[in-house]
Amino acid sequence: MTPEKMASMDPVMLMSMVNMKIRDEFGDLDNYVKFYELDKDALIKKLADAGFDYLEEAKQFR
Protein backbone atom coordinates (compact mmCIF):
# COMPACT_ATOMS: atom_id res chain seq x y z
CA MET A 1 0.00 0.00 0.00
CA THR A 2 1.40 3.32 -1.03
CA PRO A 3 0.11 6.74 0.01
CA GLU A 4 -0.96 7.32 -3.61
CA LYS A 5 -2.92 4.07 -3.74
CA MET A 6 -4.55 4.86 -0.39
CA ALA A 7 -5.63 8.29 -1.66
CA SER A 8 -7.18 6.89 -4.84
CA MET A 9 -8.80 3.76 -3.42
CA ASP A 10 -12.55 3.44 -2.94
CA PRO A 11 -13.18 4.12 0.79
CA VAL A 12 -15.33 1.01 1.33
CA MET A 13 -12.67 -1.25 -0.20
CA LEU A 14 -9.95 0.59 1.74
CA MET A 15 -11.81 0.16 5.04
CA SER A 16 -12.32 -3.54 4.38
CA MET A 17 -8.69 -4.11 3.44
CA VAL A 18 -7.30 -2.11 6.38
CA ASN A 19 -9.52 -3.96 8.86
CA MET A 20 -8.43 -7.31 7.42
CA LYS A 21 -4.74 -6.38 7.55
CA ILE A 22 -5.03 -5.09 11.12
CA ARG A 23 -6.85 -8.26 12.19
CA ASP A 24 -4.64 -10.76 10.35
CA GLU A 25 -1.19 -9.17 10.35
CA PHE A 26 -0.65 -6.00 12.35
CA GLY A 27 -2.76 -6.02 15.52
CA ASP A 28 -3.49 -2.29 15.48
CA LEU A 29 -3.65 0.76 13.26
CA ASP A 30 -0.32 2.18 14.44
CA ASN A 31 1.60 -0.91 13.31
CA TYR A 32 -0.24 -0.91 9.97
CA VAL A 33 0.51 2.73 9.09
CA LYS A 34 4.11 2.42 10.31
CA PHE A 35 4.78 -0.64 8.13
CA TYR A 36 3.38 1.02 4.99
CA GLU A 37 4.75 4.48 5.89
CA LEU A 38 1.27 6.01 5.65
CA ASP A 39 -0.04 9.21 7.21
CA LYS A 40 -2.32 7.93 9.97
CA ASP A 41 -4.31 11.17 10.13
CA ALA A 42 -4.87 11.15 6.36
CA LEU A 43 -6.12 7.55 6.47
CA ILE A 44 -8.46 8.28 9.38
CA LYS A 45 -9.78 11.41 7.62
CA LYS A 46 -10.36 9.62 4.31
CA LEU A 47 -12.37 6.92 6.03
CA ALA A 48 -14.16 9.38 8.35
CA ASP A 49 -15.24 11.38 5.30
CA ALA A 50 -16.88 8.17 4.05
CA GLY A 51 -18.63 7.62 7.39
CA PHE A 52 -16.22 5.20 9.06
CA ASP A 53 -14.67 5.84 12.48
CA TYR A 54 -11.70 4.01 13.97
CA LEU A 55 -12.71 2.28 17.18
CA GLU A 56 -9.55 1.86 19.23
CA GLU A 57 -11.07 -0.74 21.57
CA ALA A 58 -12.24 -2.88 18.63
CA LYS A 59 -9.11 -2.11 16.57
CA GLN A 60 -11.14 -1.60 13.41
CA PHE A 61 -13.00 0.95 11.34
CA ARG A 62 -16.78 0.84 11.48
Biopython code that builds the backbone (N, CA, C, O; Angstrom):
import numpy as np
from Bio.PDB.StructureBuilder import StructureBuilder

atoms = [
    (1, "MET", "N", (0.851, -1.176, 0.000)),
    (1, "MET", "CA", (0.000, 0.000, 0.000)),
    (1, "MET", "C", (0.895, 1.236, 0.000)),
    (1, "MET", "O", (1.757, 1.411, 0.862)),
    (2, "THR", "N", (0.667, 2.055, -0.962)),
    (2, "THR", "CA", (1.403, 3.322, -1.034)),
    (2, "THR", "C", (0.451, 4.454, -0.665)),
    (2, "THR", "O", (-0.766, 4.286, -0.742)),
    (3, "PRO", "N", (0.990, 5.603, -0.267)),
    (3, "PRO", "CA", (0.108, 6.744, 0.007)),
    (3, "PRO", "C", (-0.754, 7.119, -1.195)),
    (3, "PRO", "O", (-1.910, 7.510, -1.031)),
    (4, "GLU", "N", (-0.205, 7.002, -2.396)),
    (4, "GLU", "CA", (-0.959, 7.322, -3.605)),
    (4, "GLU", "C", (-2.125, 6.359, -3.803)),
    (4, "GLU", "O", (-3.232, 6.776, -4.142)),
    (5, "LYS", "N", (-1.872, 5.075, -3.589)),
    (5, "LYS", "CA", (-2.925, 4.066, -3.735)),
    (5, "LYS", "C", (-4.003, 4.288, -2.684)),
    (5, "LYS", "O", (-5.193, 4.179, -2.980)),
    (6, "MET", "N", (-3.589, 4.602, -1.448)),
    (6, "MET", "CA", (-4.549, 4.864, -0.386)),
    (6, "MET", "C", (-5.457, 6.033, -0.771)),
    (6, "MET", "O", (-6.671, 5.970, -0.575)),
    (7, "ALA", "N", (-4.874, 7.088, -1.314)),
    (7, "ALA", "CA", (-5.631, 8.290, -1.663)),
    (7, "ALA", "C", (-6.640, 8.031, -2.783)),
    (7, "ALA", "O", (-7.702, 8.653, -2.817)),
    (8, "SER", "N", (-6.314, 7.126, -3.688)),
    (8, "SER", "CA", (-7.182, 6.895, -4.841)),
    (8, "SER", "C", (-8.160, 5.733, -4.656)),
    (8, "SER", "O", (-9.064, 5.553, -5.472)),
    (9, "MET", "N", (-7.992, 4.955, -3.610)),
    (9, "MET", "CA", (-8.802, 3.755, -3.420)),
    (9, "MET", "C", (-10.217, 4.096, -2.950)),
    (9, "MET", "O", (-10.419, 5.042, -2.188)),
    (10, "ASP", "N", (-11.176, 3.322, -3.408)),
    (10, "ASP", "CA", (-12.550, 3.441, -2.939)),
    (10, "ASP", "C", (-12.568, 3.268, -1.415)),
    (10, "ASP", "O", (-11.984, 2.312, -0.905)),
    (11, "PRO", "N", (-13.227, 4.174, -0.677)),
    (11, "PRO", "CA", (-13.177, 4.116, 0.786)),
    (11, "PRO", "C", (-13.737, 2.830, 1.392)),
    (11, "PRO", "O", (-13.232, 2.367, 2.414)),
    (12, "VAL", "N", (-14.761, 2.249, 0.789)),
    (12, "VAL", "CA", (-15.327, 1.012, 1.330)),
    (12, "VAL", "C", (-14.325, -0.137, 1.174)),
    (12, "VAL", "O", (-14.135, -0.932, 2.093)),
    (13, "MET", "N", (-13.698, -0.214, 0.016)),
    (13, "MET", "CA", (-12.675, -1.252, -0.200)),
    (13, "MET", "C", (-11.474, -1.020, 0.722)),
    (13, "MET", "O", (-10.925, -1.966, 1.287)),
    (14, "LEU", "N", (-11.073, 0.246, 0.868)),
    (14, "LEU", "CA", (-9.948, 0.586, 1.743)),
    (14, "LEU", "C", (-10.249, 0.180, 3.174)),
    (14, "LEU", "O", (-9.411, -0.439, 3.829)),
    (15, "MET", "N", (-11.436, 0.519, 3.671)),
    (15, "MET", "CA", (-11.806, 0.159, 5.036)),
    (15, "MET", "C", (-11.767, -1.349, 5.237)),
    (15, "MET", "O", (-11.252, -1.832, 6.245)),
    (16, "SER", "N", (-12.307, -2.085, 4.286)),
    (16, "SER", "CA", (-12.320, -3.540, 4.378)),
    (16, "SER", "C", (-10.901, -4.108, 4.400)),
    (16, "SER", "O", (-10.583, -4.976, 5.213)),
    (17, "MET", "N", (-10.064, -3.616, 3.512)),
    (17, "MET", "CA", (-8.694, -4.108, 3.440)),
    (17, "MET", "C", (-7.905, -3.760, 4.704)),
    (17, "MET", "O", (-7.194, -4.607, 5.244)),
    (18, "VAL", "N", (-8.031, -2.517, 5.174)),
    (18, "VAL", "CA", (-7.304, -2.105, 6.376)),
    (18, "VAL", "C", (-7.745, -2.945, 7.567)),
    (18, "VAL", "O", (-6.903, -3.418, 8.330)),
    (19, "ASN", "N", (-9.046, -3.138, 7.739)),
    (19, "ASN", "CA", (-9.524, -3.957, 8.855)),
    (19, "ASN", "C", (-8.981, -5.383, 8.778)),
    (19, "ASN", "O", (-8.587, -5.953, 9.796)),
    (20, "MET", "N", (-8.960, -5.960, 7.581)),
    (20, "MET", "CA", (-8.435, -7.311, 7.423)),
    (20, "MET", "C", (-6.948, -7.372, 7.773)),
    (20, "MET", "O", (-6.505, -8.278, 8.479)),
    (21, "LYS", "N", (-6.180, -6.396, 7.272)),
    (21, "LYS", "CA", (-4.739, -6.380, 7.546)),
    (21, "LYS", "C", (-4.459, -6.190, 9.032)),
    (21, "LYS", "O", (-3.573, -6.840, 9.587)),
    (22, "ILE", "N", (-5.219, -5.294, 9.684)),
    (22, "ILE", "CA", (-5.034, -5.094, 11.125)),
    (22, "ILE", "C", (-5.335, -6.393, 11.866)),
    (22, "ILE", "O", (-4.569, -6.817, 12.731)),
    (23, "ARG", "N", (-6.449, -7.015, 11.522)),
    (23, "ARG", "CA", (-6.854, -8.258, 12.193)),
    (23, "ARG", "C", (-5.863, -9.395, 11.949)),
    (23, "ARG", "O", (-5.490, -10.099, 12.888)),
    (24, "ASP", "N", (-5.435, -9.582, 10.705)),
    (24, "ASP", "CA", (-4.645, -10.756, 10.351)),
    (24, "ASP", "C", (-3.135, -10.591, 10.504)),
    (24, "ASP", "O", (-2.425, -11.575, 10.711)),
    (25, "GLU", "N", (-2.631, -9.343, 10.402)),
    (25, "GLU", "CA", (-1.186, -9.173, 10.354)),
    (25, "GLU", "C", (-0.599, -8.178, 11.352)),
    (25, "GLU", "O", (0.501, -8.399, 11.859)),
    (26, "PHE", "N", (-1.306, -7.091, 11.644)),
    (26, "PHE", "CA", (-0.653, -5.996, 12.350)),
    (26, "PHE", "C", (-1.118, -5.756, 13.780)),
    (26, "PHE", "O", (-0.369, -5.173, 14.563)),
    (27, "GLY", "N", (-2.303, -6.174, 14.146)),
    (27, "GLY", "CA", (-2.759, -6.023, 15.518)),
    (27, "GLY", "C", (-3.370, -4.680, 15.859)),
    (27, "GLY", "O", (-4.282, -4.615, 16.683)),
    (28, "ASP", "N", (-2.891, -3.603, 15.248)),
    (28, "ASP", "CA", (-3.492, -2.291, 15.477)),
    (28, "ASP", "C", (-3.139, -1.340, 14.340)),
    (28, "ASP", "O", (-2.281, -1.627, 13.506)),
    (29, "LEU", "N", (-3.822, -0.209, 14.332)),
    (29, "LEU", "CA", (-3.648, 0.762, 13.258)),
    (29, "LEU", "C", (-2.243, 1.349, 13.235)),
    (29, "LEU", "O", (-1.689, 1.573, 12.159)),
    (30, "ASP", "N", (-1.664, 1.599, 14.390)),
    (30, "ASP", "CA", (-0.316, 2.182, 14.437)),
    (30, "ASP", "C", (0.712, 1.299, 13.733)),
    (30, "ASP", "O", (1.542, 1.802, 12.975)),
    (31, "ASN", "N", (0.666, 0.006, 13.972)),
    (31, "ASN", "CA", (1.601, -0.909, 13.307)),
    (31, "ASN", "C", (1.367, -0.948, 11.803)),
    (31, "ASN", "O", (2.317, -1.027, 11.025)),
    (32, "TYR", "N", (0.108, -0.893, 11.397)),
    (32, "TYR", "CA", (-0.237, -0.905, 9.970)),
    (32, "TYR", "C", (0.330, 0.317, 9.259)),
    (32, "TYR", "O", (1.017, 0.182, 8.247)),
    (33, "VAL", "N", (0.047, 1.509, 9.779)),
    (33, "VAL", "CA", (0.513, 2.727, 9.095)),
    (33, "VAL", "C", (2.036, 2.849, 9.144)),
    (33, "VAL", "O", (2.645, 3.370, 8.209)),
    (34, "LYS", "N", (2.647, 2.379, 10.213)),
    (34, "LYS", "CA", (4.110, 2.422, 10.307)),
    (34, "LYS", "C", (4.743, 1.515, 9.248)),
    (34, "LYS", "O", (5.698, 1.913, 8.581)),
    (35, "PHE", "N", (4.218, 0.308, 9.093)),
    (35, "PHE", "CA", (4.776, -0.640, 8.131)),
    (35, "PHE", "C", (4.708, -0.083, 6.706)),
    (35, "PHE", "O", (5.672, -0.188, 5.947)),
    (36, "TYR", "N", (3.568, 0.508, 6.349)),
    (36, "TYR", "CA", (3.383, 1.016, 4.991)),
    (36, "TYR", "C", (3.804, 2.476, 4.824)),
    (36, "TYR", "O", (3.667, 3.046, 3.741)),
    (37, "GLU", "N", (4.315, 3.078, 5.897)),
    (37, "GLU", "CA", (4.749, 4.481, 5.885)),
    (37, "GLU", "C", (3.627, 5.395, 5.397)),
    (37, "GLU", "O", (3.821, 6.228, 4.511)),
    (38, "LEU", "N", (2.447, 5.216, 5.999)),
    (38, "LEU", "CA", (1.266, 6.009, 5.649)),
    (38, "LEU", "C", (1.039, 7.091, 6.699)),
    (38, "LEU", "O", (1.476, 6.963, 7.843)),
    (39, "ASP", "N", (0.361, 8.141, 6.303)),
    (39, "ASP", "CA", (-0.041, 9.206, 7.212)),
    (39, "ASP", "C", (-1.319, 8.743, 7.918)),
    (39, "ASP", "O", (-2.382, 8.652, 7.304)),
    (40, "LYS", "N", (-1.197, 8.455, 9.203)),
    (40, "LYS", "CA", (-2.325, 7.932, 9.971)),
    (40, "LYS", "C", (-3.506, 8.899, 9.939)),
    (40, "LYS", "O", (-4.647, 8.480, 9.746)),
    (41, "ASP", "N", (-3.237, 10.180, 10.127)),
    (41, "ASP", "CA", (-4.312, 11.169, 10.133)),
    (41, "ASP", "C", (-5.025, 11.241, 8.787)),
    (41, "ASP", "O", (-6.244, 11.408, 8.740)),
    (42, "ALA", "N", (-4.276, 11.116, 7.691)),
    (42, "ALA", "CA", (-4.872, 11.147, 6.358)),
    (42, "ALA", "C", (-5.768, 9.922, 6.140)),
    (42, "ALA", "O", (-6.849, 10.038, 5.564)),
    (43, "LEU", "N", (-5.326, 8.774, 6.593)),
    (43, "LEU", "CA", (-6.123, 7.550, 6.474)),
    (43, "LEU", "C", (-7.408, 7.676, 7.284)),
    (43, "LEU", "O", (-8.492, 7.368, 6.788)),
    (44, "ILE", "N", (-7.284, 8.127, 8.529)),
    (44, "ILE", "CA", (-8.464, 8.284, 9.381)),
    (44, "ILE", "C", (-9.428, 9.289, 8.763)),
    (44, "ILE", "O", (-10.638, 9.061, 8.768)),
    (45, "LYS", "N", (-8.917, 10.395, 8.231)),
    (45, "LYS", "CA", (-9.779, 11.414, 7.624)),
    (45, "LYS", "C", (-10.487, 10.875, 6.388)),
    (45, "LYS", "O", (-11.686, 11.092, 6.213)),
    (46, "LYS", "N", (-9.749, 10.173, 5.529)),
    (46, "LYS", "CA", (-10.363, 9.619, 4.311)),
    (46, "LYS", "C", (-11.524, 8.704, 4.671)),
    (46, "LYS", "O", (-12.593, 8.776, 4.065)),
    (47, "LEU", "N", (-11.310, 7.848, 5.655)),
    (47, "LEU", "CA", (-12.367, 6.920, 6.029)),
    (47, "LEU", "C", (-13.476, 7.614, 6.816)),
    (47, "LEU", "O", (-14.642, 7.240, 6.690)),
    (48, "ALA", "N", (-13.138, 8.611, 7.620)),
    (48, "ALA", "CA", (-14.161, 9.378, 8.347)),
    (48, "ALA", "C", (-15.057, 10.132, 7.374)),
    (48, "ALA", "O", (-16.267, 10.224, 7.581)),
    (49, "ASP", "N", (-14.465, 10.670, 6.317)),
    (49, "ASP", "CA", (-15.244, 11.375, 5.298)),
    (49, "ASP", "C", (-16.255, 10.445, 4.620)),
    (49, "ASP", "O", (-17.272, 10.901, 4.097)),
    (50, "ALA", "N", (-15.970, 9.153, 4.634)),
    (50, "ALA", "CA", (-16.876, 8.168, 4.046)),
    (50, "ALA", "C", (-17.823, 7.575, 5.096)),
    (50, "ALA", "O", (-18.627, 6.696, 4.786)),
    (51, "GLY", "N", (-17.723, 8.063, 6.338)),
    (51, "GLY", "CA", (-18.633, 7.617, 7.388)),
    (51, "GLY", "C", (-18.098, 6.543, 8.308)),
    (51, "GLY", "O", (-18.853, 5.982, 9.103)),
    (52, "PHE", "N", (-16.804, 6.243, 8.220)),
    (52, "PHE", "CA", (-16.216, 5.204, 9.064)),
    (52, "PHE", "C", (-15.332, 5.838, 10.135)),
    (52, "PHE", "O", (-14.518, 6.716, 9.847)),
    (53, "ASP", "N", (-15.505, 5.382, 11.368)),
    (53, "ASP", "CA", (-14.667, 5.843, 12.478)),
    (53, "ASP", "C", (-13.798, 4.700, 12.940)),
    (53, "ASP", "O", (-14.196, 3.537, 12.877)),
    (54, "TYR", "N", (-12.572, 5.043, 13.419)),
    (54, "TYR", "CA", (-11.699, 4.013, 13.967)),
    (54, "TYR", "C", (-12.044, 3.827, 15.430)),
    (54, "TYR", "O", (-11.994, 4.777, 16.212)),
    (55, "LEU", "N", (-12.392, 2.618, 15.798)),
    (55, "LEU", "CA", (-12.707, 2.284, 17.183)),
    (55, "LEU", "C", (-11.497, 1.602, 17.794)),
    (55, "LEU", "O", (-11.211, 0.438, 17.515)),
    (56, "GLU", "N", (-10.795, 2.347, 18.630)),
    (56, "GLU", "CA", (-9.549, 1.864, 19.231)),
    (56, "GLU", "C", (-9.754, 0.555, 19.985)),
    (56, "GLU", "O", (-8.946, -0.364, 19.858)),
    (57, "GLU", "N", (-10.841, 0.460, 20.778)),
    (57, "GLU", "CA", (-11.069, -0.738, 21.570)),
    (57, "GLU", "C", (-11.348, -1.971, 20.710)),
    (57, "GLU", "O", (-11.021, -3.091, 21.103)),
    (58, "ALA", "N", (-11.948, -1.766, 19.547)),
    (58, "ALA", "CA", (-12.240, -2.877, 18.626)),
    (58, "ALA", "C", (-11.107, -3.094, 17.627)),
    (58, "ALA", "O", (-11.030, -4.137, 16.978)),
    (59, "LYS", "N", (-10.223, -2.089, 17.512)),
    (59, "LYS", "CA", (-9.109, -2.109, 16.572)),
    (59, "LYS", "C", (-9.597, -2.323, 15.132)),
    (59, "LYS", "O", (-9.072, -3.150, 14.386)),
    (60, "GLN", "N", (-10.628, -1.538, 14.775)),
    (60, "GLN", "CA", (-11.138, -1.601, 13.411)),
    (60, "GLN", "C", (-11.968, -0.347, 13.107)),
    (60, "GLN", "O", (-12.421, 0.373, 13.997)),
    (61, "PHE", "N", (-12.136, -0.136, 11.818)),
    (61, "PHE", "CA", (-12.995, 0.948, 11.344)),
    (61, "PHE", "C", (-14.408, 0.393, 11.232)),
    (61, "PHE", "O", (-14.617, -0.742, 10.804)),
    (62, "ARG", "N", (-15.365, 1.213, 11.624)),
    (62, "ARG", "CA", (-16.785, 0.839, 11.484)),
    (62, "ARG", "C", (-17.564, 2.061, 11.060)),
    (62, "ARG", "O", (-18.779, 1.986, 10.880)),
]
sb = StructureBuilder()
sb.init_structure("model")
sb.init_model(0)
sb.init_chain("A")
sb.init_seg("    ")
for serial, (resi, resn, name, xyz) in enumerate(atoms, 1):
    if name == "N":
        sb.init_residue(resn, " ", resi, " ")
    sb.init_atom(name, np.array(xyz, "f"), 0.0, 1.0, " ", f" {name:<3s}", serial, name[0])
structure = sb.get_structure()
